[in-house]
Amino acid sequence: MKNKSLILKIIIPVVIGLLVGRFVTPLFGVASPWASIALSTGITITLFIIIESIMSKPTTGRTSTVPMGEIKNLHKVNKSEIRQATGVLADAFKEDPLFKILFGDAVKNSHKYTLVAKFMIRYCYKYGDVYASSEKFEGIMAITQDEYSYMSLWRMIRSGSVFPFLSIGFITFMKVASALSPMDEARKKHMKNKSFAYLQIIGVASENQGKGHGGNYLMNS
C-alpha cells in the first residue's frame, strides 16, 4: 500500500461521513440511527471515489505484464468458496506473533482476524488469484502481480475489501498500515519497472500446520 496517501484518503472521508451522519441527519427530523449510518456510509463512499479520482496519477510507462497462468497442482478458489477460504486463513494466523501484536488475542478478537482474512482474499480474488492447497482447504495462498500488488483505495472499493478493512477499527488500521509500509517501500525500490508476482499472504489451517502444506505451496508456485 502507498500508506501515507492511502491513510489520508481513508481517514478524511470516514471522518466527514461520520460527522455529517451524526449532526446533519437530525436537522431533517430523522432520528433513526440506521438513517444516520446509511447517510454516513453513502457520503463516505462518495468521498472515497472523488478523492481517489483527484489524487490518483495517470499511469505512464506501464510495465508489460507477463501472464502468470494457473498453478496446476493447487486448487483455485472460486467465488462460492471465498467464505471457506476466509475461515481457513483467519484460523491460520491465530497464533502468529505479528497478528497478536496488531489485533490482540485471537479468541477475544476473532472477528478482527476474520476481517483481515476477508480483506486479503476479496482483494486478491479480484486482482490476482487465490489458491487452496487442495479441495480439502488445508491452507490458503493469495497472489497478485505487478501494479496490482499495491492496494489503491479505488481497487479496495471495487473488490469490496475496503469494508472489512475499515471494520477492524481506526487504531488497528494505523498499526496495519505501519507494519506494511517497509515491505511496500522495499518492493517499489527493488521491483521498479519489472514484471513480478507477489505473494500477498500464505497460511495453513492450525490443525494442518507442520505437515508440509506450506512447502507444497512454495514448490508448486
Sequence and secondary structure as in RCSB ss.txt:
>XXXX:A:sequence
MKNKSLILKIIIPVVIGLLVGRFVTPLFGVASPWASIALSTGITITLFIIIESIMSKPTTGRTSTVPMGEIKNLH
KVNKSEIRQATGVLADAFKEDPLFKILFGDAVKNSHKYTLVAKFMIRYCYKYGDVYASSEKFEGIMAITQDEYSY
MSLWRMIRSGSVFPFLSIGFITFMKVASALSPMDEARKKHMKNKSFAYLQIIGVASENQGKGHGGNYLMNS
>XXXX:A:secstr
  HHHHHHHHHHHHHHHHHHHHHTGGGGT   HHHHHHHHHHHHHHHHHHHHHHH     S          TTSE
E  GGGHHHHHHHHHHHTTT HHHHHHH  TTTTHHHHHHHHHHHHHHHHHHEEEEESSTT SEEEEEEEGGGGS
  HHHHHHHTTHHHHHHT HHHHHHHHHHHHHHHHHHHHHSTT   EEEEEEEE GGGTTSSHHHHHHHH 
